[in-house]
Amino acid sequence: MIRMFQSQTVSQAKNYFRDALSKADYYIEDQEMNGVFNGKIAKRLGLESKVADTETFDKLCDNINPKDGGSLTPRTVENRRVGYDISFHCPKSVSILHALGGDERVLKAFEESVHETMIEMEADMQTRVRVQKQYDDRDAPELIWASFIHQTARPVDGHPPDPHLHCHCFTFNVTYDEVEDKFKAGQFHNIKRDMPYYQARKDKRLADKLSHLGYEIRKTKNAFEVAVIPQEAIDFFSKRTNHIGQVAKEKGITNPKELDKLGAKTRAKKQKNRTMPELRETWHDSLIEVGINGKTPEEVKTTDKTHTATQSIDFAIDNVFTRKSVMRDRQILAEGYKHAVDNNNITLDQIDSALENNDEVFKIQVGSQRLCTTKLVHAEERRMIEFARDGVGKLRPLKHDFDVTKFKHLNEEQRLVMSHVMTSQDRVTMIRGGAGTGKTTLLKTLVPEIEKAGKQAFLFAPTAEASRDVLRGEGFKNADTIARLLIDKKLQDQLYGQALIIDEAGMLGTQDMARVQEIANKQNARIIVLGDPRQHPAILRGDAMRLLRDVGKIPQVSMETIYRQKNEDYKTAVKEINQGNIKTGFSILNKMGSIQEINPTEISKKLVEDYLTTRQEKKSAIVVTPTREQMKKINNDIREGLRQSKLIGKREKNFTVYENHHLTIAQKLDSRFYKKRQIIQARQNLPSSNGGIKKGSALAVKEVKNKHVIITDRQGRDHILPTHKAKDYDLYSAKETHLSKGDEIRIVNKNGFDEQGKRLESKTILKVTGFTKEGHIKTVKESAHRNTEFILNKDHGNFEYAYAITSYSSQGKTVDKVILSQPATTFLASNEKQFYVSASRGRENVSIYTDDKEELLTYIQRSGDRQGATELKKVNFDFNKTVEIEKEPNKIPEPPKTIDIDYEPEI
């Protein structure tokens, strides 16, 4: 793992050097090593390989050239960006191997891997160019960093420190511009962006070096471990490691000053100084005490020498293009490196060459990065757009003399939409409806008019919640999912000559849209899509509705008038954000007092108080955040607040819940992604030589043997997992959770039935009312019309707390007050779409908690649109035909079968 933290002030950087880099009270006698300066700038200054002493470090922090005492870069401003701590961390098994194995070559392999990776980062360094009206970045491949090797983690709860081999490379904010012939501040944006690429290269280097030393490697989901170290030892030494870092992450702390304060609060009692031999003896004895010794079996290596670099790149392509249509080449390469991490016969250069020589991937240089898409993805988008273009003017209007003036309850925009749909001659008719603009009212008026015109209207939506819950709840009794439409032949036949309406169409990907078009073409049906491309897109690749509008130029009418917000200022802010005026909308919310910038350690406390106050006022509320990690933390904090306020029962019962790994099909086909004690849950009936596996069944992974995944059912029978049916099951980890009377939970990951045979859809929110004698969970689904009781089996597993949700899951929901948690740790997942969806959920009010208003505004001004393949490799569409941009096979490849995936993206 590589982490990169910015040091914001000179004093923070100096304190960090004294308290954390060069020495600290948790470092033990004789185990830490002197830091040294590295990099081309270090060579220019005569510091290369010299000890990083306090005096020189302080001068560099103060922007003083230690060689001549003058200013290093031209400008020295207050609170200048001093530099970044780029820290490299070993897999836990490597730390244990180094600490207890007595092989100093392990340390050397780690040091070399870090240094080689830092050299690559240095080669990618840039500086800003702001002279002669230029506004650009220029390559300036020089850096200076001070590297510090540490071998332990901070002790926790009075225990001695755990083995944790890691290296801090404090990188100063300076480079050298050869063109201007002077030292200048660096531009680190690209390095931060490509950190997963560097991390994958570092891991591959280290694994290869250890493999050459004779250590067998086993691949993990994102990195590797050495097989000689048992998983039990890894688990044992992972319980306390990096405790302060975990607390900081939970609280959203990135500021070094706040980190230092947190360290003082969470620091264990000062340890009596110990030598490294004494620590090794302690670690060894600790393992013996818990039964981990020389007889504990090693793990099985995962190396397959038959794998090739080409196969690694093929895997990477299948994996990354599942959810996006355009990727940077370095994103593809990173997946290729990880795929080959356990095979030292495959080199980094071979993987690079395999991508370069892959003719199925289009590679286009755009500025400093190279963007890629595939022929398959490009053809899929073209087919979708061509269908809509070819359908322009091909149908008779539903009613050519349609009188829209009689609909007095509709506003002008809604009447315009009604007229557009009823008089359209196009195969595909598009309606954009912003959040809270009355789409349901429109549908309730439109559908009867379509039926009066002699057509039956069939309603569908991308998710079970939007179709079977929302649409059916509004009276459209036959509404169903797109997934059901794509597999139900009888349902498809009913569409002949009729109207197919897709609600929430902004969440539909190009794969599914193309298949819906194929069905409509076969059944001579028209398609009416209603959605909002400004909101969250599909999980799978391709923003279909936006591409039809922007690339295909398919006509679209819009509804902009907002009804949801009752407060006029709030409504105006949402309208501005809806129209892309993020800065204006943000400013209005700020003037309303809705945006609160507070200490990151206080965010959780404040939003919990806000949530509890709102609930006590008998108002509906929900907390929304961009990431699932933040969501889980907030859910636990809110639940603890509810317990302390006695709003949920004191008595708790423990249950096992399943956390989805969200693997792609490519990952599920690779046996190395499966580990003992993980859970397989079947989406559909699965074949097995031992009686078959029923839909909904949960089975435990017993072992992985000869590339076969052996799973065990509740009756103790073993099955070989049919990985060729990867789309029909999911992989989970089992975790423990607690429930009390009054808890609110949300069904996740699957649709199904309760113990009474009642249908239960994914994302349904239930309130726990008690427990049966058998230990099952008694719940109720509350609504304005009626409450429905459900009993969940005690082994159900597919639920989570429902107090906080991700922005993605909030789409389509309405509450009295929405509370946003957007600390700096969530900024990478923040953008215009996310902020628009999150902020627009409330009727009455919104509260937004952050630790940096200015930086939050910067991030939410990013559009969040995913570039399409047809936008990267541009196609000029004539009215009824596509202009070929290069010779390609006449037969466009068929799209792969759609995958019914129901989850929020992992950030």
Buried (B, 14 or more C-beta within 10 A) or exposed (E): BBBBBBBBBBBBBBBBBEBBBBEBBBBBEEBBBEBBBBBBBBBBBEBBEBEBBEEBBBBBBBBBBBEEEEEBBEEEEEEBBBBBBBBBBBBBBBBBBBBBBEBEBBBEBBBEBBBBBBBBBBEBBBBBBEEEEEEEBBBBBBBBBBBBBBBBBBBBEEBBBBBBBBBBBBBBBBBBBEEBEEBBBBBBEBBEBBBBBBBBBBBBBBBBBBBEEEBBBBBBEEBBBBBBBBBBBBEBBEEBBBBBBEBBBBBBBBBBBBBBBBBEEBBBEEBEEBEBEBBBEBBBEBBEEEEBEEEEEEBEBBBBEEBBBBBBBBBBBBBBBBBBBBBBBBBBBBBBBBBBBBBBBBBBEBBBBBBEEBEEBBBBEEEEBBBBBBBBBBBBBBBBBBBBBBBBEEBEBBBEEBEBEEBEEBBEBBBBBBBBBBBBBBBBBBBBBBBBBBBBBBBBBBBEBBEEBEBBBBBBBBBBBBBBBBBBBBEBEBBBBBBBBBEEEEBBEEBEEBBBBBBBBBBBBBBBBBBBBBBBBEBEBBBBBBBBBBBBBBBBBBBBBBBBBBBBBBBBBBBEBBEBBEBEEBBBBBBBBBBBBBEBBBBBBBEBEBBBBBBBBEBBBBBBEBBBEBBEEEBBBBBBBBBBBBBBBBBBBBBEBBBEEEBBBEEBBEBBBBBBBBBBBBBBBBBBBBBEEBBBBBBBBBEBEEEEBEBBBBBBBBBBEEEEBBBBBEEEEBBBBBBEBBBBBBBBEBEEBEBBBBBBBBBBBBBBEBBEEEEBBBBBBBBBBBBEEEEBBBBBBEEEEEEBEBBBBBEBBBBBBBBBBBBBBBBBBBBBBBBBBBBBBBBEBBBBBBBBBBBBBBBBBBBBBBBBBEEBBEBBBBEBBBBBBBBBBEBEBEEEEBEEEEEEEEEBBEBEEBBBBBBBBEB
